[in-house]
Amino acid sequence: MTLKKPKISVLGIGYVGLCTAVGFASKKYAVIASTHDAEKAEKINKGIPPFHEPNLQKLLEETIQNGYLKCLTNQTETAVLETDITFNAVGTPSKPDGSIDLKFIETSAHDIGQALREKSTYHVVVVKSTVVPGTTQDLVKPILEKESKKKCGSDFGLCMNPEFLRQGSAFEDTVHTDRIVIGEYDKKSGDTLEKVYKDFYGKNTPPTIRTTLSTAELIKYASNSLLATKISFINTIANICEKIPGADVKTVATAMGLDKRIGPLFLNAGLGYGGSCFPKDVKALMAYSKNLGYSLELLESVENVNKTQPLKAVQFCKTLLGNLKGKRIAILGLAFKADTDDMREARVIPIINQLLTEGANVTAYDPVATPVAKTIFKNKIQYATSAISCLKNADCCILVTEWDEFKKLKPEDFTTNMKQPILIDGRRIYNPETFREKMKFAAIGLGN
Ligand SMILES: NC(=O)c1ccc[n+]([C@@H]2O[C@H](COP(=O)([O-])OP(=O)(O)OC[C@H]3O[C@@H](n4cnc5c(N)ncnc54)[C@H](O)[C@@H]3O)[C@@H](O)[C@H]2O)c1
């Protein structure tokens, strides 16, 4: 006999919430997503993802059409009452001082708690958002208990289940994850969630770590902080390479990565890390730790390297071109990384701001992020509709995002279209030997 699948609700329909919702719905779980944003809900119910994410559209369409997924607006109560497990994936942004802003966690816990008051059957609440240690136990649980007038552990369950997906492969990462981390308030809560994942992943269930709520919370921060550290580390090696004739950070990283203790991933030197997670999570862990009386000096350095790294592109530009006043600079890539239209903390933002301060005219092109860029830079820059039109009559080009489309560009595309063929490869996607022969070329981590 096959057991009945639990019904799932998801609050917060960003990258994490939508991929979780579509993931479960694609495996025939009945899923109710709930958001505050009516426009977003309307798009989702038409099968249109509200952001660019490869491979999501088709499954979203399918799951909406076959009725496994529906999205409600401002109806947390219905979402909780009609389901057995609620995944909370609301945003956890930074406050101006870098510490975590838990206001969405608080309001959503409040809404879930009120709904639980009306509920007669056992329900498990799962915090999926990235939250600092202690949040689930000391903030979410008391709100749930107060609002529901019920007892955590006996009347309802509570887990913390961090998410490790990467934007750009978010859906793939949801359905094939390396590990599952379940922080549990009590054994019954953890057993319930583990059973769901065993059913979801079947024979391919990855290693599952069951632990306390606060350890689960810390695992997420420790993971992102180490990845950010690897990036800043290789960028410091890149900065040394630039001072050593004949040195190339790419070869250094390839050789380092062959060491099993190090591994090849996250050793791509470039203009630094951006996005909605690494910058905010590193800052939140630093602020959290400082509050405990322990200053995370290692992460302070990681952050400092990441702050100065994008501005190196402007420095290269000035070295090769001289004064930037009135010069036309072509920017290839606006998104914080390839395969997304997310520009949160994108490295291109400080680069363009600095170019504008120096009096340059900026034209930018990105395969998908231009509409987002327009909300940031408005009419301060020009927007091209293709890479080639972006290069036309430019005095210098800075490659900022490693889109596949840009990898296909040949030296001739730059030499025939630009006023002065000067290229700065901020992501190390071009072969220096081929490009150096044809134009002035500088790249992160390349000695002269
Ligand atoms: N984006 C990633 O790659 C990623 C990966 C792993 C973990 N995370 C973490 O997951 C969480 C969500 O990240 P995201 O990138 O999906 O966020 P996001 O900002 O894209 O989406 C969060 C959504 O929550 C909604 N929301 C806020 N309060 C709500 C409420 N009370 N009820 C319903 N909806 C509400 C917002 O309108 C927003 O649409 C964050 O804590 C983040 O750090 C993100």
The ligand as an ORCA input file, in Angstrom:
! r2SCAN-3c Opt
* xyz 0 1
  N      18.185     32.879     -3.550
  C      18.965     31.877     -3.217
  O      19.778     31.418     -4.018
  C      18.875     31.251     -1.852
  C      19.513     30.020     -1.614
  C      19.430     29.440     -0.350
  C      18.755     30.097      0.675
  N      18.178     31.312      0.423
  C      17.465     31.959      1.536
  O      16.075     31.674      1.375
  C      15.283     32.810      1.782
  C      14.461     33.291      0.627
  O      15.354     33.676     -0.411
  P      14.855     34.076     -1.870
  O      16.052     34.441     -2.651
  O      13.951     33.013     -2.344
  O      14.057     35.403     -1.463
  P      13.239     36.410     -2.349
  O      13.538     37.745     -1.807
  O      13.452     36.124     -3.799
  O      11.738     36.001     -1.988
  C      11.177     36.098     -0.720
  C       9.693     36.333     -0.886
  O       9.033     36.308      0.369
  C       7.888     37.155      0.265
  N       7.329     37.400      1.607
  C       7.813     38.191      2.583
  N       7.021     38.110      3.678
  C       6.024     37.251      3.393
  C       4.908     36.727      4.125
  N       4.661     37.104      5.391
  N       4.099     35.828      3.507
  C       4.343     35.442      2.236
  N       5.372     35.913      1.504
  C       6.207     36.791      2.069
  C       8.412     38.350     -0.466
  O       7.383     39.095     -1.071
  C       9.354     37.674     -1.507
  O       8.664     37.459     -2.719
  C      16.280     33.848      2.314
  O      16.419     33.654      3.688
  C      17.562     33.468      1.597
  O      18.700     33.877      2.293
  C      18.196     31.891     -0.811
*
